[in-house]
Amino acid sequence: MVNRNDHLSEAERLERQAEIADSVHARAALLRMAQASRGTAALVGMFEACSEETGTSLSF
């Protein structure tokens, strides 16, 4: 199961790739993907918090 930290790590990797991208378009695309990964991390974090609060297990 992919967790919040996996998505955050992916966002950081994409941001590093954006720093060395050779074009403005590639940089922008990588930054958008990083932003999407951070958004996904936030959602997964909320799901994890809800499952801890209710004592249920969520699997994706």
C-alpha positions in Angstrom: 0.0 0.0 0.0 1.3 3.4 -0.9 1.3 5.8 2.0 1.6 9.6 2.5 5.4 9.5 2.8 5.7 7.7 -0.6 3.8 10.5 -2.3 5.9 13.2 -0.5 9.1 11.4 -1.6 7.8 11.3 -5.2 7.0 15.0 -5.0 10.5 15.8 -3.8 12.0 13.7 -6.6 9.9 15.5 -9.2 10.9 18.9 -7.8 14.6 17.9 -8.0 14.1 16.8 -11.6 12.4 20.2 -12.4 15.5 22.0 -11.1 17.6 20.4 -13.8 15.1 20.2 -16.6 16.4 21.5 -19.9 13.2 23.4 -20.9 10.6 25.6 -19.4 7.8 23.2 -20.5 9.5 20.2 -18.9 10.1 22.2 -15.7 6.5 23.3 -15.6 5.2 19.8 -16.2 7.4 18.3 -13.5 6.3 20.9 -11.0 2.6 20.2 -11.8 3.2 16.5 -11.2 5.0 17.3 -7.9 2.0 19.5 -6.9 -0.4 16.6 -7.7 1.7 14.2 -5.6 1.6 16.6 -2.7 -2.2 16.9 -3.1 -2.4 13.1 -3.1 -0.3 12.9 0.0 -2.6 15.3 1.7 -5.6 13.2 0.8 -4.0 10.0 1.9 -3.0 11.6 5.1 -6.6 12.6 5.7 -7.8 9.0 5.0 -5.1 7.6 7.3 -6.2 10.0 10.1 -9.9 9.0 9.6 -9.1 5.3 9.7 -7.0 5.8 12.9 -9.8 7.8 14.5 -12.5 5.2 13.6 -10.2 2.2 14.2 -10.8 0.9 10.7 -8.3 -0.2 8.1 -8.2 1.4 4.6 -6.5 -0.3 1.7 -6.0 1.3 -1.7 
